[in-house]
Amino acid sequence: AIARAQRGDTAAFESLYQAHHGRVYALCVRLSGDRALAEDLVQEVFVKAWRNLGKFRGDARLSTWLHRLAVNTAVSQRRRRAPWFGRFAIDIDVLPEDAARETPGLARDLDAAIARLPTRARQVFVLVDLEGYSHEEAGAALGVAVGTSKAQLHRARSLLREMLQ
């Protein structure tokens, strides 16, 4: 499907979209803390993917490439919207409607708590603890020093402990 999509086959690209939409959306929700913004970010990610699919060489899996594209898109969106971005309340109902019905209370509480974290702490927590990035990788993605990434992760974990007790 990737090769067909690279040749401009929109049906093939739609199948790639369907296969990867959920994971990209979940990552965008966790990074942004806002379902509506996450939907916009997902659309932006897949528009960029369509435009740049010809550059995808297959050195990594498509899901890895899309993941990186989603992180970069979410981080750049944050930079474009700063400094007023943080003034608005976030949508704490961060799970898709289907998942919200099926998810046990603790997971739902955790997602809601993650959404309430300060932006930078949330981003570092998602990248390091949920997505498995190193502090070096998270720092590079977010444009912060390794020490800042470590401090924000510590802050995020402390705040989450307080919220979930």
N, C-alpha and C positions, 0 to 999 in steps of 0.2 A: 504493500500500500504506500510505503514511503516513496519508492521510486516513481510510482504512478502520480502521486501528489506532486513530486518535484517536477514532473512533466506538465503540470497544470490540471490534472484530473481532480475536479472539485469534489466528486463523490468519494474518491480515495481520501482526500483531505478531511472530508466530513467524518469518515470512519475513524480517522486518527483523532479528530476532535472528540468524538463520542467515547473513544477508548481512554482518553487522557483528561477529559474535562473535570471529572470529579476530584482527582488528585490535585490538579492545578488550582481548582476552586478552593479546596480545603487549605492549601498552602497560602493562598491569597487572603482568605478569611483570617487565618491565624496571624499573618503578618500585618494586616491592616486593622483587624479588630472590628470590622464593619462589613456586613453582608452586602449592602448595596455597592460600596466601593469595591469589594472583592469581585462582584459581577462585572463591574467596569474594567477591573484589572485583568480578569480572565479574557474578556473580549480583546483587550489591548495585546495580551500575550499571544493569542491565536492570530491576530492580524499580523503581528511581528513574525510569528512562525511562518505564516503563509508567504510573507514577503521575503523571508530569509531561508526558506526551506532548501533552496538551491545551494546554499552555503553549507548545509548539513552534510558532513562527509561520512557519518556513520562510525566515527572513532569511538563514540560513546552511544549508549542506548538513546533512543528518541526521548524517553521519559526523563532521562538525566538532562538532556539538552533543554527540554521544556521547563524542567524544574529550575535550571539556572536562569532561563529567560524570565520565568515568573518572579524569582527573587530580584533580579535586576529591575524588572518593571515595577514591582512594589516599592523597592527602595527609591527608585528615581521619582515615582509618584509622590512619595513622602517629601522628597526634596523640593519638588515643584510646588507642593501645597503648603509647605512651611512658610512662615511661622504660624499662620492662622489655623492650620490643620488641627492642632491640638486643642483648640477652643471648643470644638463641637463634641457633644456626647457621642459615645460609640454605641453601636447596637450589640447588646450583650447576648442576644439570642443568636449565637454564631453557628449553630448547626443547621444544615439543610433540613427542611421540614420532614422529609422521610426519615433521616437519621435521628432527628429529635424524638420521634415516636419510638424508635427502637433502642435508643441509647440509655443505659442505666443512669440513675441520678448522679452518681459520682463523676462519670465522664462528662455529663452535661454541666455539672458544677465546675469542673476543671476548665472546660472550654470557656464558660462564662467568666471565670476568674482570669484566665489568660487574656481574654478580650479587655478586661479592666486594667491590665498592667499599663504603665506608662509606655509610650510607643517604642522607645529604644530598648527598654528592658524586655518588652514583648518580642521584638524582632530578634534580639540575641537569644532569648529563651527558645523561640521556635527554631531558629537555625541550629543552635548548638544542641539543645536537649531533645528536640523532636525530630530534627532532620539530620543530625549527626555531623554537622560541620565542626571543624576544629575552630579554636578561637582565632587563629590566623585567617582561616577562610571567612569566618563571619565578619571579622574586622575589615577584611578587604572588600567584602560585599557591601558592607554598611558604611565604609569610609571612616572607620574609627581605629584607634590603636588597639593592640591585643589586650593591654591592661584595661582599657575601657570596656572591651567585650567581657572580660572576666568580672569586672566590677558590676556591669549591668546584669550579668547572669546571676551573680550573688544577690543582687537587689531583687531580681525577678523571683528567685527561689524563696527568698525571705518573705516577700509580699504574698506569694501564693500560699505559703504555709499559714500566714496570718488569715488570709481570706478563707481558707478551707477548714480552719479549726472551728 
